[in-house]
Amino acid sequence: MTGSHIDTQPTGGKFDGCYGVMAGLEVIRTLNDLGLETQAPIEVVVWTNEEGSRFPPCMMGSGVFAGKFDLAETLAKQDEQGLSVGAELQRIGYAGPRAVLGHPVGAYFEAHIEQGPVLEDRQTTIGVVMGCLGQKWFDLTLSGVEAHAGPTPMHLRKDALVGAAQVVSAVNRIAHAHQPHACGTVGCLSLHPGSRNVIPGQVQMTLDLRHLHADRLQAMVDEVRQVIEDSCRQHGLSFELTATADFPPLDFDPACVAAVRQGAEHLGLSHMDIVSGAGHDAIFIAELGPAGMIFVPCEGGISHNEIENAAPQDLADGCAVLLRAMVNAAQGVQSL
Protein backbone atom coordinates (compact mmCIF):
# COMPACT_ATOMS: atom_id res chain seq x y z
CA MET A 1 0.00 0.00 0.00
CA THR A 2 1.12 3.54 -0.73
CA GLY A 3 -0.46 6.98 -0.80
CA SER A 4 -0.91 10.13 1.23
CA HIS A 5 -3.48 12.95 1.43
CA ILE A 6 -4.74 15.79 -0.76
CA ASP A 7 -6.30 18.06 1.87
CA THR A 8 -4.23 21.06 2.87
CA GLN A 9 -3.87 24.05 5.18
CA PRO A 10 -5.59 27.45 4.73
CA THR A 11 -2.47 28.75 2.96
CA GLY A 12 -0.98 25.38 2.04
CA GLY A 13 1.04 24.46 -1.03
CA LYS A 14 0.55 21.90 -3.79
CA PHE A 15 3.14 19.28 -2.82
CA ASP A 16 2.37 18.39 0.81
CA GLY A 17 0.47 15.10 0.60
CA CYS A 18 -0.41 15.41 -3.08
CA TYR A 19 3.08 14.29 -4.06
CA GLY A 20 2.66 10.98 -2.22
CA VAL A 21 -0.65 10.29 -3.96
CA MET A 22 0.74 11.14 -7.40
CA ALA A 23 3.87 9.07 -6.73
CA GLY A 24 1.71 6.07 -5.87
CA LEU A 25 -0.30 6.48 -9.06
CA GLU A 26 2.95 6.72 -11.03
CA VAL A 27 4.10 3.41 -9.53
CA ILE A 28 0.91 1.75 -10.79
CA ARG A 29 1.23 3.43 -14.19
CA THR A 30 4.84 2.27 -14.56
CA LEU A 31 3.99 -1.32 -13.70
CA ASN A 32 1.08 -1.28 -16.14
CA ASP A 33 3.17 0.29 -18.91
CA LEU A 34 5.81 -2.41 -18.47
CA GLY A 35 3.24 -5.19 -18.25
CA LEU A 36 4.53 -6.29 -14.84
CA GLU A 37 2.45 -8.09 -12.25
CA THR A 38 3.50 -8.38 -8.62
CA GLN A 39 2.89 -11.38 -6.41
CA ALA A 40 1.04 -9.25 -3.86
CA PRO A 41 -1.52 -6.58 -4.83
CA ILE A 42 -0.53 -2.91 -4.69
CA GLU A 43 -3.03 -0.35 -3.40
CA VAL A 44 -2.95 3.44 -3.69
CA VAL A 45 -4.92 5.34 -1.07
CA VAL A 46 -5.96 8.97 -0.56
CA TRP A 47 -6.44 9.58 3.16
CA THR A 48 -9.16 11.98 4.31
CA ASN A 49 -8.35 15.00 6.48
CA GLU A 50 -4.72 14.35 7.32
CA GLU A 51 -4.11 17.99 8.22
CA GLY A 52 -7.00 18.44 10.63
CA SER A 53 -7.05 22.17 9.91
CA ARG A 54 -10.84 22.30 9.53
CA PHE A 55 -11.95 19.18 11.41
CA PRO A 56 -9.69 18.09 14.27
CA PRO A 57 -8.06 15.71 14.94
CA CYS A 58 -5.46 15.36 12.23
CA MET A 59 -4.82 12.08 10.37
CA MET A 60 -8.54 11.39 10.62
CA GLY A 61 -9.02 9.00 7.68
CA SER A 62 -6.02 6.82 8.45
CA GLY A 63 -6.95 6.92 12.13
CA VAL A 64 -10.39 5.46 11.43
CA PHE A 65 -8.90 2.91 9.02
CA ALA A 66 -6.43 1.78 11.69
CA GLY A 67 -9.10 1.63 14.40
CA LYS A 68 -7.65 4.53 16.39
CA PHE A 69 -10.78 6.68 15.99
CA ASP A 70 -14.42 5.58 16.20
CA LEU A 71 -16.19 5.99 12.85
CA ALA A 72 -19.45 7.39 14.21
CA GLU A 73 -17.68 9.86 16.49
CA THR A 74 -15.41 10.96 13.65
CA LEU A 75 -18.30 11.56 11.25
CA ALA A 76 -19.95 13.68 13.96
CA LYS A 77 -16.93 15.99 14.39
CA GLN A 78 -17.82 19.59 13.60
CA ASP A 79 -15.94 22.59 12.26
CA GLU A 80 -16.20 26.12 13.65
CA GLN A 81 -19.42 26.68 11.67
CA GLY A 82 -21.07 23.60 13.18
CA LEU A 83 -20.87 21.51 9.98
CA SER A 84 -20.05 17.85 10.52
CA VAL A 85 -17.58 15.63 8.69
CA GLY A 86 -20.34 13.22 7.71
CA ALA A 87 -22.63 15.92 6.35
CA GLU A 88 -19.86 17.53 4.34
CA LEU A 89 -18.76 14.20 2.86
CA GLN A 90 -22.35 13.64 1.77
CA ARG A 91 -22.57 17.15 0.32
CA ILE A 92 -19.50 16.77 -1.91
CA GLY A 93 -20.30 13.19 -2.91
CA TYR A 94 -17.38 11.56 -1.08
CA ALA A 95 -19.36 9.42 1.37
CA GLY A 96 -18.62 6.11 -0.32
CA PRO A 97 -20.51 2.84 0.19
CA ARG A 98 -17.54 0.68 1.22
CA ALA A 99 -16.64 -0.11 4.81
CA VAL A 100 -13.73 2.00 6.00
CA LEU A 101 -12.31 -0.16 8.76
CA GLY A 102 -8.83 -1.36 7.92
CA HIS A 103 -7.46 -4.67 6.73
CA PRO A 104 -3.99 -6.14 7.24
CA VAL A 105 -1.28 -4.32 5.31
CA GLY A 106 1.74 -6.25 4.08
CA ALA A 107 3.81 -3.06 3.88
CA TYR A 108 3.08 0.65 3.60
CA PHE A 109 5.37 3.24 2.00
CA GLU A 110 4.61 6.96 1.85
CA ALA A 111 6.54 9.43 -0.29
CA HIS A 112 6.49 13.01 0.97
CA ILE A 113 8.30 16.30 0.76
CA GLU A 114 10.44 16.77 3.85
CA GLN A 115 8.63 19.96 4.99
CA GLY A 116 11.89 21.08 6.55
CA PRO A 117 15.31 22.37 5.43
CA VAL A 118 17.64 19.49 6.35
CA LEU A 119 17.88 17.64 3.01
CA GLU A 120 18.34 20.84 1.03
CA ASP A 121 20.96 22.08 3.50
CA ARG A 122 22.87 18.79 3.21
CA GLN A 123 22.40 18.73 -0.59
CA THR A 124 20.89 15.26 -0.27
CA THR A 125 18.17 13.84 -2.51
CA ILE A 126 16.54 11.11 -0.41
CA GLY A 127 15.63 11.16 3.25
CA VAL A 128 15.41 7.67 4.72
CA VAL A 129 12.83 8.29 7.44
CA MET A 130 13.66 6.44 10.63
CA GLY A 131 10.61 7.55 12.61
CA CYS A 132 8.39 10.43 13.68
CA LEU A 133 8.39 12.77 16.65
CA GLY A 134 5.77 12.21 19.32
CA GLN A 135 3.18 14.98 19.55
CA LYS A 136 0.94 16.36 22.27
CA TRP A 137 -1.59 19.06 21.37
CA PHE A 138 -3.62 21.17 23.79
CA ASP A 139 -6.24 23.90 23.78
CA LEU A 140 -5.57 26.45 26.53
CA THR A 141 -7.98 29.10 27.80
CA LEU A 142 -6.73 31.76 30.22
CA SER A 143 -9.44 33.81 31.93
CA GLY A 144 -9.00 37.11 33.78
CA VAL A 145 -11.17 40.21 33.99
CA GLU A 146 -11.75 42.63 31.13
CA ALA A 147 -11.65 46.21 32.33
CA HIS A 148 -11.03 49.76 31.13
CA ALA A 149 -7.43 50.28 30.01
CA GLY A 150 -7.22 53.75 31.59
CA PRO A 151 -8.75 53.76 35.07
CA THR A 152 -7.49 50.27 36.06
CA PRO A 153 -4.05 50.48 37.77
CA MET A 154 -1.41 48.04 36.56
CA HIS A 155 -1.09 46.25 39.89
CA LEU A 156 -4.84 45.58 40.09
CA ARG A 157 -5.28 44.11 36.62
CA LYS A 158 -6.10 40.51 35.75
CA ASP A 159 -4.79 40.64 32.19
CA ALA A 160 -5.19 37.31 30.40
CA LEU A 161 -2.91 38.39 27.55
CA VAL A 162 0.01 39.07 29.90
CA GLY A 163 -0.33 35.51 31.18
CA ALA A 164 -0.58 34.20 27.62
CA ALA A 165 2.59 36.06 26.65
CA GLN A 166 4.47 34.28 29.42
CA VAL A 167 3.19 30.92 28.18
CA VAL A 168 4.19 31.66 24.58
CA SER A 169 7.69 32.61 25.69
CA ALA A 170 7.94 29.51 27.88
CA VAL A 171 6.89 27.14 25.09
CA ASN A 172 9.72 28.51 22.96
CA ARG A 173 12.25 28.41 25.80
CA ILE A 174 11.34 24.87 26.89
CA ALA A 175 11.60 23.51 23.34
CA HIS A 176 15.08 25.02 23.03
CA ALA A 177 16.07 23.46 26.36
CA HIS A 178 15.09 19.93 25.27
CA GLN A 179 17.14 19.72 22.08
CA PRO A 180 17.75 17.78 19.95
CA HIS A 181 14.47 16.76 18.32
CA ALA A 182 12.22 19.06 20.39
CA CYS A 183 9.66 21.51 18.98
CA GLY A 184 7.16 23.80 20.66
CA THR A 185 4.62 26.02 18.91
CA VAL A 186 1.69 28.27 19.75
CA GLY A 187 -0.08 28.23 16.39
CA CYS A 188 -3.38 29.93 17.24
CA LEU A 189 -4.13 32.75 19.66
CA SER A 190 -7.30 34.80 20.03
CA LEU A 191 -8.27 37.29 22.70
CA HIS A 192 -11.54 38.73 24.00
CA PRO A 193 -12.97 41.31 23.66
CA GLY A 194 -10.31 42.57 21.24
CA SER A 195 -10.63 46.31 21.78
CA ARG A 196 -7.68 48.69 21.97
CA ASN A 197 -8.77 50.25 25.26
CA VAL A 198 -10.01 47.13 27.06
CA ILE A 199 -7.78 44.85 29.12
CA PRO A 200 -8.14 41.34 27.62
CA GLY A 201 -10.32 39.19 29.85
CA GLN A 202 -9.79 35.91 28.04
CA VAL A 203 -7.24 34.35 25.71
CA GLN A 204 -7.63 31.09 23.82
CA MET A 205 -4.54 29.46 22.36
CA THR A 206 -3.19 26.17 21.05
CA LEU A 207 -0.07 24.36 22.23
CA ASP A 208 1.87 21.92 20.03
CA LEU A 209 4.73 20.06 21.75
CA ARG A 210 6.91 17.44 20.03
CA HIS A 211 9.89 15.24 20.85
CA LEU A 212 11.52 12.05 19.65
CA HIS A 213 11.53 10.50 23.14
CA ALA A 214 8.35 9.97 25.15
CA ASP A 215 9.88 10.84 28.52
CA ARG A 216 11.31 14.12 27.24
CA LEU A 217 7.99 14.98 25.61
CA GLN A 218 6.16 14.45 28.89
CA ALA A 219 8.77 16.56 30.68
CA MET A 220 8.06 19.40 28.23
CA VAL A 221 4.34 19.12 28.94
CA ASP A 222 4.94 19.17 32.70
CA GLU A 223 7.17 22.23 32.46
CA VAL A 224 4.69 24.15 30.31
CA ARG A 225 1.86 23.32 32.71
CA GLN A 226 3.95 24.60 35.62
CA VAL A 227 4.46 27.90 33.81
CA ILE A 228 0.72 28.15 33.20
CA GLU A 229 -0.04 27.57 36.89
CA ASP A 230 2.62 30.03 38.04
CA SER A 231 1.45 32.70 35.59
CA CYS A 232 -2.16 32.33 36.68
CA ARG A 233 -1.21 32.72 40.34
CA GLN A 234 0.90 35.76 39.55
CA HIS A 235 -1.79 37.56 37.54
CA GLY A 236 -4.98 36.35 39.22
CA LEU A 237 -6.10 34.22 36.29
CA SER A 238 -7.81 30.86 35.91
CA PHE A 239 -7.13 28.36 33.16
CA GLU A 240 -8.55 25.36 31.33
CA LEU A 241 -6.12 23.02 29.56
CA THR A 242 -7.62 20.37 27.27
CA ALA A 243 -5.64 17.68 25.45
CA THR A 244 -6.70 17.43 21.79
CA ALA A 245 -4.14 15.00 20.33
CA ASP A 246 -1.57 12.55 21.66
CA PHE A 247 0.70 10.68 19.25
CA PRO A 248 3.61 8.74 20.76
CA PRO A 249 7.02 8.74 19.07
CA LEU A 250 7.28 6.12 16.34
CA ASP A 251 10.12 4.03 14.92
CA PHE A 252 9.40 2.76 11.42
CA ASP A 253 9.81 -0.90 10.52
CA PRO A 254 13.51 -1.76 10.02
CA ALA A 255 12.82 -3.79 6.87
CA CYS A 256 10.88 -0.91 5.28
CA VAL A 257 13.60 1.54 6.27
CA ALA A 258 16.19 -0.77 4.72
CA ALA A 259 14.13 -1.08 1.52
CA VAL A 260 14.12 2.71 1.10
CA ARG A 261 17.85 2.94 1.77
CA GLN A 262 18.63 0.10 -0.64
CA GLY A 263 16.47 1.69 -3.32
CA ALA A 264 18.39 4.94 -3.06
CA GLU A 265 21.72 3.11 -3.12
CA HIS A 266 20.74 1.03 -6.16
CA LEU A 267 19.80 4.18 -8.06
CA GLY A 268 22.98 5.98 -7.02
CA LEU A 269 21.09 8.70 -5.17
CA SER A 270 22.52 10.60 -2.22
CA HIS A 271 20.62 9.73 0.95
CA MET A 272 20.67 10.20 4.70
CA ASP A 273 18.75 8.99 7.74
CA ILE A 274 16.24 11.55 8.98
CA VAL A 275 13.48 11.89 11.58
CA SER A 276 10.12 13.38 10.65
CA GLY A 277 9.03 16.31 12.77
CA ALA A 278 5.56 16.25 11.22
CA GLY A 279 2.75 13.78 11.67
CA HIS A 280 1.85 11.56 8.71
CA ASP A 281 -0.74 8.91 7.92
CA ALA A 282 2.07 6.35 7.99
CA ILE A 283 2.05 6.70 11.79
CA PHE A 284 -1.38 5.08 12.08
CA ILE A 285 -0.89 2.59 9.26
CA ALA A 286 2.19 1.33 11.11
CA GLU A 287 -0.34 -0.07 13.61
CA LEU A 288 -1.58 -2.46 10.90
CA GLY A 289 1.71 -3.59 9.42
CA PRO A 290 5.28 -2.61 8.51
CA ALA A 291 5.63 1.00 7.34
CA GLY A 292 8.27 3.39 6.05
CA MET A 293 8.58 6.80 4.43
CA ILE A 294 10.63 8.50 1.73
CA PHE A 295 11.45 12.21 1.96
CA VAL A 296 12.58 14.50 -0.85
CA PRO A 297 13.78 18.10 -0.39
CA CYS A 298 11.46 21.09 -0.57
CA GLU A 299 12.72 24.52 -1.52
CA GLY A 300 13.89 26.49 1.49
CA GLY A 301 12.37 23.86 3.75
CA ILE A 302 9.07 25.73 3.44
CA SER A 303 5.74 23.92 3.71
CA HIS A 304 2.18 24.78 4.79
CA ASN A 305 2.70 27.85 2.63
CA GLU A 306 1.56 28.73 -0.89
CA ILE A 307 5.17 29.16 -2.03
CA GLU A 308 5.94 25.52 -1.16
CA ASN A 309 8.03 24.06 -3.99
CA ALA A 310 10.13 21.03 -4.94
CA ALA A 311 12.48 20.29 -7.84
CA PRO A 312 11.01 17.99 -10.52
CA GLN A 313 14.12 15.79 -10.53
CA ASP A 314 13.94 15.29 -6.77
CA LEU A 315 10.28 14.33 -7.07
CA ALA A 316 11.09 11.86 -9.85
CA ASP A 317 13.96 10.36 -7.85
CA GLY A 318 11.75 9.90 -4.80
CA CYS A 319 9.15 8.19 -6.98
CA ALA A 320 11.81 5.85 -8.38
CA VAL A 321 12.84 4.86 -4.86
CA LEU A 322 9.17 4.29 -3.99
CA LEU A 323 8.78 2.03 -7.04
CA ARG A 324 11.72 -0.16 -6.03
CA ALA A 325 10.59 -0.39 -2.41
CA MET A 326 7.02 -1.26 -3.42
CA VAL A 327 8.03 -3.87 -5.97
CA ASN A 328 10.45 -5.53 -3.57
CA ALA A 329 7.82 -5.61 -0.81
CA ALA A 330 5.24 -7.02 -3.23
CA GLN A 331 7.71 -9.73 -4.35
CA GLY A 332 7.87 -8.30 -7.84
CA VAL A 333 10.38 -8.32 -10.68
CA GLN A 334 13.94 -7.78 -9.45
CA SER A 335 15.26 -6.47 -12.79
CA LEU A 336 13.62 -3.04 -12.55
FENSULVEN-V461938 format. One record per helix or strand of 2 or more residues. SS is the DSSP state (@ for helix, = for strand). FROM is the first residue (numbers start at 1). TO is the last residue. If there is no record, write none. Layout:
ss = [SS:SS]
from = [FROM:FROM]
to = [TO:TO]
This chain:
ss = [=:@:=:@:@:@:=:@:=:=:@:@:=:=:=:@:=:=:@:=:@:=:@:@]
from = [2:18:44:60:71:85:108:118:126:134:154:160:182:189:202:214:238:250:254:271:282:291:299:312]
to = [5:34:47:65:75:91:113:122:132:143:156:177:185:192:211:235:247:251:266:276:285:296:301:329]
